């Protein structure tokens, strides 16, 4: 990617970085934003995803204000929320939380919402919300126990990572697969391309 085209990824997620690299986009700078992700009272999962992605982008913008070299940069932020109905499942930090989430998801459908927020070099804010419906098979006690032992639930919204072992739990998926991983690639590329970011510059062989 040419230096004139700077992209700041306001995330510390290895999955989002890997997804961007998958489509030939290498962020110039990584800026994880550590924000309070607690939902507001009665906040809809879709609204939470939108708010948190916007807050992360705006926090990154505020942080670079005194740095002239980043004045012409794009800022990309995203946040993924897993929900059963209106019930938001937090990022699992403890095994009890993960166990509870997996029992809730077992044999039923849930929604994955990702909010994308792009701040352009002229400081326009562009947003997109992407949703995917996922149905899990009915999980056996052994499924849950073994998955908990794998540790792949740690820090994951809904206590699972679909690109890992939990991919075998997904009986049906309607919508974007990469959205469930953490960054919907089609919509992200469209958003960047529509705002003048050359998404093809990293596609050259070698």
DARA-V284730 format. One record per helix or strand. SS is the DSSP state (H for helix, E for strand). FROM is the first residue (numbers start at 1). LEN is the number of residues. If there is no record, write none. Layout:
# DARA-V284730
ss=SS from=FROM len=LEN
ss=SS from=FROM len=LEN
This chain:
# DARA-V284730
ss=E from=7 len=3
ss=H from=14 len=9
ss=E from=29 len=2
ss=H from=45 len=19
ss=H from=68 len=3
ss=E from=74 len=11
ss=E from=87 len=3
ss=E from=91 len=1
ss=H from=95 len=11
ss=E from=109 len=11
ss=E from=125 len=12
ss=H from=141 len=10
ss=E from=157 len=1
ss=H from=165 len=4
ss=E from=170 len=5
ss=H from=177 len=5
ss=H from=185 len=10
